[in-house]
Amino acid sequence: MPMPIPADPQDVAYHELGPDLLVRGEGIRVWDDQEREYLDCVAGTFNLLLGHNHPAVVAAVKEQSEHLIFASSAFQTAPTNRVMQLLAELAPPNLTRVNLRSCSGSTANEGAIKIAQLHTGHRDVVVPFRGQVGQSLAATAYNGLARMRAPFPQHHPGALHVPDPYCRRCFYRQSPDSCGMWCVDRIDDFLTYAGSGSTACVIIEPISGVGGNVVPPPGYLQRLREFCTERGIVLIFDEIQTAFGRTGQLFAADHFGVQPDIMTVSKGLTGSGLPLAAIVTEERFVGMERSLHGFTYGGHTLAAAAAAVTLEIVSRPEFLAQVRAVGALLLDRLLKLKDEHPCVFDVRGVGLMLGIEVAEPDGTRSSQLAHALHRALSERRVITRVSEHGQGNVIELRPPLILTPQDAHLIADRFGEALEALQRTVR
């Protein structure tokens, strides 16, 4: 008899208090079959950068559907060609080649790892603690959280996990002003004593997504870039959650001023929820045979039509400036709430990629408190998620990038109400 699969606490908490059946969406709002209105503060699954049913995306999809919905990747189409052209133009200048044959973040990350292994002839993949590579079997083996790997008896070999740059909970018990960036320099110890002696790549989210919205300290990614260059290790930026304006810059690589060797993108690429992913690389990484990495729905024609118009919108300077302004407003409001509520351990983020970490008075991580806050927000019709797939202690806040100042204030007001309710229950 198969073992029962335990319910995901995040799903339980959401479905107990959230909408039973969603029927309509517009902008940052969704409505259920009882016509109750919710603020979608996680943009679907962090992928609806332009919100629900953005008119420009809907129009592009409708128009494309009248001509050609799908074509084999053996053929060119105008939408896929346009997406590859835009990605090559908009990516950091060293990244000039685009592989559009993936259909999800997991498959894009696996493809990037394959490319690195093929071109270096090396094996090991370095991933930070709390790193989220994906949900497919191979990607799961690389995930930084052991809980994600635990149920599966067979693990893909070559994963090497190293401490992440989580300064508030530093693995080395150091402080950012005096640590000397041990979280980079001591990776050498892991390569020497825990690895196979054959390191292909480091794959890292510039800001961790599922792992708790951890923003690295100034200089970390620059030092990591130098570390990889000196050792001939391929540096892969997993920008599945950070790309296309989430940080207020088009890519997190732009925000931090660091050029990776390979970058993966997905989630927000189509703006309003159609699946598409890409691997963007330096010229030197061309040459992997098509048969070694490709999926039926990779480069989907209809999704590419949505992606082309999305890229044109999110790359506008005024659009990115608005993300930075509204993100700063919301962050400021949340920081003020931190000063008023002892259970808020930290508020952090860049642009509209924010995290609210809750903890016990002594700083101990508390998933229970995070879920209590999540429930209080759900009662106020604010849709959020809890980090580490519902096992962490950070409320993840990723509203669509079209968020207005008025709605940012509304979200902050409801956060304040939820924290007041939480505080009353823990007194």
Summary of the structure (lengths in Angstrom):
residues: 427
radius of gyration: 21.1
end to end distance: 45.2
largest distance: 63.8
contacts: 1501
relative contact order: 0.17
helix: 42%
strand: 17%
